[in-house]
Amino acid sequence: MERIAEGDLLRRIRLNRKRLASKMYCYPKVFNKKYSASWPGDWEGRCILSLTSLYFALDGYKEEQLDVLNQLNEIMSHLKEFINEDGYFGNLINDINLDEQQVSGNSWYLRGLIEYYQITKNEEFLEIIKNIINKFIYKIEKFYENYPIIDREQGEVSGHIENVSKNGWLLSSDVGCAFILLDGMSEAYYLIKEDRLKNILIKVIDKFINIDFMKLECQTHATLSCCRGILTFYKATNDKKYLEYAVDIFTKYINYGMTNDYSNINWFNRKSSWTEPCCIVDSIILCGQLFDITNDVKYIKLFNRIYLNSIVVSQRGNGGAGCNTCLVDSNIDIKAYLYEAFFCCTMRLAEGLRFIKKYSCYYFNNEIIITNLEGFKFLLDNNEIIEVKGDIYKKLNVDISFKNIKKNMEIAIYLPENIDFTTDISDYIYKDNLFKFKIDSDLNINFKFRLKVHQEEHKNFVGDKLLVKRNEYLDKKCFIINNQKYYYLIDYSKIKNKNETMEINQEI
């Protein structure tokens, strides 16, 4: 099934594309030692991954896709000038010390290579992937047996390596980032089914799940990247214990790492830190993947809340992504903390937008599930077309057309709770947030919505959108609660001025 983004998501994708077309993400500046010195492979890997993500996000827009691919091809044509003789970034691995940040960075590089290979099927890059497995991953296997479970130095937005080696590890203040490699390794195993790689994955996963990552104050981004890797390994092996591991980790993140606006705290148990869009992207991808596997609607609901609240306050007017203050019980204000994390989050946002598009619609046998009513076109088999226009929260109106759909197709549409709606479909079931009906022929349906406020744990919502107190700005849509005006969270991507972005304050 091909999914074509339209509406506001397409605007966000194009805005991010414009930012990632700037010189720092193009050859030759993408290979800048200043950015990659402390995180070998991280900048380059995230950049390659971001461009492959944009390529997929722009399905249906061939000229824009080609423009992305041209930028990507130029980078990849010079790759061998900057990697070491064994095919990865940074110094060659030795038997004495292992740099945790080099491990993490090269995981992103591996991910980018795999996605690029999926697009081009260029065997040259398949060989580079195999080299990384043989000459990088296989060489560092033994280090994970003695990964130090000890307190770390406090870090800033970009982590640093501690001065003293522990158990052969040069440790990062981004606690646990060595386990990000599970993400790259699992994708490599999914592509290349090697028994030795499988056995290493089992060992590293076993090591991670026996770490109290909350007590250790692991970085939430690293933890969820690891979680995604475990879930990919489950898909490759069909061993249900790995699904259970992933669900358990993600549940702990929801309970202890997620903020009240569905963003994240940067490290577990450090609520005075800041959000990181890289982690937010990890979380929304996991929601989509877990619904795909479990069909549990709670993941669709969370998917929408992360998108409508957290992504909205993370993407900036220049198309990049930045960090905000953490909306937790001890802090009721949302303010921009760092305008743009151009060195990581801006690039990861592209992957998030790609998967928001992907998980906007699912096709299970004879059932279609639409999860996001914001403007999409879905192309199924045999010229079957579904098109969604409008939105719930501003236009209060959604039109959905079905063309050439086979008879008795089951349709399910996610509609948030506590929103009244009317529709011209009479024969339907609405249960557990899913509006279900069967289709017999071409059909056009309309939804009209009436918004109303409801409370959840002392927070005010309209549907899946959180309400906050703030100055009237950009939009005038407000809701009166106890004689006070409440608004949707500001969409920072619509504010072009950096200073304005940094000055805005929102209060829950």
N, C-alpha and C positions, 0 to 999 in steps of 0.2 A: 504494500500500500504506500502510495506517495502522499505526503502531507505538504501542503503549500501554505506558508504563513501569509496572512493578510492582516489588516487592521493594526492594532497597537504593537503586537509582537513583531511584525515586520518593521515597523518604525524603530523599535529597539535594536533589532538585528542590524539594520542599515546604519544606525548611529554607532554601534560598536564596530562595524566594518570600517566606517570612516576613520575612527580612532586607530584601528589596527593597520590602516593603510599608511600611517605616518612613518617617517624615515627610520625611527628607532626599531621598528618591527620589520624592516626591509633589509635586504642585502645592500651594503656590507655592515650597516650599523648593528644588525641583530647579533653579530658575532663580536660583541664588545666585552673585552676582558674586565672592564670596570663593573659591569653588571653580573658577570658570571664567576668572578674570582672566588668568592666565598661560597657560592652555590653552583659548582660545575654542572652544566647541563640543564639547570633549572630554567633560566631565562630562554635559552634556545629551544628546550623541549616544550615549554608552555606556549611559546610562539608558534612552533610547528603545529602543535595540537589545536591552538586557537584558530589557525587558518584552515586546517582540515575541518574543524567544527563549523566555521562560517560557510565553507563549501557545501556541507550537508544542510545547514540552516537555510541556505538560499536556493534550495530545490525549487524548480519552476521559474527561476530567473537566470537564464543561461549566460547572458552577457556578464552579469555580476559574478556568477560562479567562475567564469573564465578569468575574470580579473583577479579573483582570489587565487586561482590555480597558477596563474602566471607569476604572481608574487611568491608563492610557495615553491614553484619549480626553480626559480632563480636562487632561492635560499638553498635548496637541496642540491643544486648543481655545484655549489661551493662547499658543501658540508665536509668533505674529506680533507679540506685545507685546515680545519679547525679541531677535528677530533684526533685523539691519540692513535698510535699504531694498532691498538686493540679494538678501536671502533667506538669508544665512548669519550666523554668529556672529563677533563681533569688529569691528575697524575695517574700513572699506572699503579694498580693495586699491589701492595706488598703484604708480607706476612706479619708485620709488626703492628701497624695502626690502620684503622679504617675511619675515614671522615664521614660522619653521619649525614652531613649536608650533601656530600658528593653522591651518596647512595640515593638520597631523596631526589636530587636534581636529575640524575640519570634515569630514574623511573619515569619522570615526565618526558624525557627525551625518547625513551623506549615506547611510551604510549603514542607520542607524536609520529614516530617511525611506523608503527603498526597501522595507524589510521591513514598515513600517506600511502603505505603499501596497498591498503584496501581500495584506495581511489585509483592508483596508477597500475597496480599489479607489476611494478618494475622489480624484477628479480634481484637487481643490484642491492636494493634496500632490504630485501628478505635476507640476503647474505649478511648485511650489517646487523640485522636483528639477531641472527644466529650467532654472530661473533660476540655480541653483548651477552648472550646467554652463556656461551662457552668461556669467555675470557673475563667476564665481570661477575655475573651472578654465581657461577660455579666456584669462583675463587673466594667469594666472601661468605659462603655458606657457614663456615665454622664460627665466624664472629658472632652470629646470632645466639649461639649456645650460651654465651657469656654477656649478653646485653645487660648493662648495669641498671639496676632498679634503685636509683638513688636520687636525692634532691638535686635540682639544677639551679643555675644562675637565672635571674630574671632577664627576660629578653624584651626587645622593642618590636616594632611592626615587622622588621626583617630580623630573623634570628642570627645568632653568632655562635662560633665554636669556642668552647671553654679551653683554657690554656693547658690543662693537665689531662693526659690520657688516662682512661679508666677501663680496665679489662681489655685493652687494645682498641678502645673506641675513643675517637675524638668527638665528644658529645655536643649536641646543639641545644641552645636555649628553647628552640621549637621542639619541646619534649616529645619523643616518640616518632620523629619524622623519618627515622630509618625504616619504619614499617610501612611507609608510603610505597616502598618497593613492592609490597604485595599487590598493589594495583597494576604496576607494569608487568610483574612476573605472571600474574593470573591471565592478563590479556595475551601475553606471549605464549602461555600454555594453551589457551583457547585456540590460538593460531597454529602452534607447533606442538603436538602431543608427544612430549618426551618424558619418559618415566623418571629420569633423574630430576628434571625440573619439577615434576609432580611431587616427588619426595621432599624436595627443598621447600616447596610451598606448604606441605603438610607440617614440616618442622617449624617453619616461621610462624604459621598460623597458631600452632600449639603453644609456641612461646608467647605470642601476643595475648591470646585469650586467658592465659594464666597470670597476666599482669593486671593489677588493679589500676587501670589507666586513669580512674578518677582520683585515687589517692596519690598517684605519681604526678598528677596534674598535667596529663598529656595534652598536647595541642588538639583542639577539637577537629581542625582540618585534617591533621595527620590521622586521627582516629577514624574519621569517616572515609578517608581515602583508603585506609586499610579495610574498612568495612565493605566498601565497594569491591575491593579485590577479593575478599572472602566470598561475596555474592557471585562474582564472576566465576570463581573456582567451583562454587556449587553448580552453576549452569554447565560447567565443563565436565563435572563428575557425576552430577545427580545424586550426590551423597547428602541426605537431608540434614545431617548434623551441621553442615556448613551454612545452610539456610537458617537453622536455629541460632548459630553463632551470630550471624549478621543481624537477625531480628533482635536478639538480646542487646547487641552493641548499640543499634539504632534506637532502641527503646530507652536505654540509659542516656543516650544523647538527648532525646526529646525531654526526658525528665530532669536532667542535670546540666545540659549544655546549651539548651535552646532558650532564647530570650522571649519576652512577652510580645514582641513584634515578629517572631518566627525567624529572627536572625540567630546569632551565636555569641557566646563568650569565647574568647580566643584560647583560653586554657580552662580545663575543668577546675572548679573550686576557686577561680580567680575572677569574681564577678565585677571587679573594678577595672577590667581590661577594656577591650574594644571588640567590635565585630570584625569578621573577615569574610568578604564575599566568596573567597575560595571554598570555605566551609559551607556557606549558604548554597553554593552550586552543588557541592557534594550531597547536601541534604535533599535538594529537590530531585536530583537524579535518583537517589535511593528511594524516594517516595514512588517515582514512576516505575522503577525496577521491581519494587516489592509488590505493587499492585499487579503488575504484569505476571508475577509468579503466584501470588496468594489470592488475588481478586477481592481483597479486603478493602472496602470503600473508605475506611479511615485514612488510607494513604492518599486517595484522591483528594479528600478534604484537606489534608495537610499540604499536599502539593499546591493546591489553589491558594492556601493561606500564605505559604512561603512566597509564591509568585506575586500575589496581590499586595503584600505588605513588605516583605523583606527585600525582594528584588527592586521594588519601587523606590525604596530609600537607599539602595546601594548603587544603582547606576547613576552616573553623573551626566551633566549636560554636554560634556565633550565625548560621550559614548563609553568612557571608561567606568571603573568601579572603585569605590572608596570605602573606608572604614567609618563606622559611627560609634557613638557611645552605646553602652549595653542597657537596654530597657529591662531591668530586673526589679525585684521587689524593693531593693535599696536605692534605686534610681528611677525616677519617673519621667526623665527628660530624654528625648532623642535629639542629638546634635551631631553634625559632621565632625569626626575626629581627625581624619586624614582625607583630603579632597580626593586623591586618587592613589591607589596602590598599583602604579603603572607596571611594576616589576613582577606582578603575579596576578592579582585579582582582575585587572582589565582583560588579561588574556583568558583566564578561566571563565569569565562571564560569557565568552563566545560559546564554550561548551555547554554552559547552563541554558543559554537561549536555544541551542540546537536541540537539547533534550526536552525543553518545555514544548517545543514544536512537536517533537516525536511523540510525547506522551499526552498530547491533546486529544488523541483518538487511538483506540485499540480495536483490533479486529480478531475476534476469537471465533473460529469456525463460522457459525451462522449468526453471530452477534457482533454488533458495532456498539462500542461505548465511547461517547463523546464526553470529555472531562472538562473542557474549557470553552465557554461560549463568548469568544472575543473576536472572531474573524478568521476563518480558515477555509481552505478548500482541500477535500480529501478525495484522492483518485484511487478507486479500488480496481478490482479485476474487471475485464470486459466493459470498459468505458463507464463503469459505475462512478457517479459523482455525488458528493455531499458538500454543500456550501453553507457556511455559517456567517451571518452578517449581523452587526449590532453589538450591544453589550448590556449586561444587567445593571451596572451601577451608575452609569451616566445617561445613556440613551433610554434605559428602562424598557428596551425592546430588542428582541432577537428573532430573526427570520432564518429558518433552516429549509433548504431545498434538497430533495432526493431525486436523482435522475438515473434511470436505467438500473435501479436496484432490483435484485432478484426477489421474487415473491416470498412472503413469509420470513423475511429477514427480521430478526429481533433487534430493536434499537433501544439503547439505554443512554440517558442524558443526565449528567450530574447537575443537580440544582441544589444550591446551599439551603440549609434549614433556616427557618424563621424569616423567610421571604415569601410574601403572597404572590401568586401568579395566576394568570388566566391564559388559556390556550384554546385553539380551535380543534384540538384533538379530543374526542369524547371518550374513546375506549383506551384507557391507560391505567397503569398501576404506579403510584408514587410511594415508595418505601425505601427507607435507609438512604435518603438523598438521591435515589435513582428514579427517574421518570422513564417508565418502560412501556413500549407499545410495539406492535408488529406492522410491517409495511407490506402492502399488496401491489402497489404501483407507484409511478411518479407522484411525488407529494411535496407540497409547500406548507410548512406549518409556521405559526407565529406564537411567540410568548410575549406577554406584557407583564411587567413586574411592578409591585408596589413595595417600596422599601420601608422597613420598620426596624427600630433599635431593639436589640436584646442584650442581656448581660451574661457574661461567663466569668466567674471568679473575679468579680469586681471590675471587669473590663467591658467596655461598650463596643458592640459590633453591629454592623449592618451586613447580613449574610456572612461572608468570610472576610470582610474588610474591617480592620480595627479602626476605631474612632479616637481622635485625640483633640486636645485643646491647643489652639494656635491662632496666630493672626490670620485674618482673611487674606488669602494669597493664591493667585493663579485661578483657583476655582471658588465659587461662592456657594456651592452646595453645602449646607450645614444642617445639623440636627440639634434640636433643642432638648437638652436633658437637664432637669432640675434648674431651669432658667439659665443654663449656660450653653454656649454654642460649641458644638463638636463638629469636626471635619474628618474626611479621609486623610490618611497620611499623605504628605506632599510627595509628588512624583519628582524627585530631584533631577531626573533626566530631562525635564522640561525647563529647567533653570539654566540659562546659558552663562550667567555670571558666577565665577568662582566665589567671590567675596559674599555674594548674596547667599549662596549655598552654605557657607561656613557660619553665617550669622543666624540662620533660621533655628528656632527652638520649638519643639513639639512636646506636649506633656500629656501623658496618658490620663 
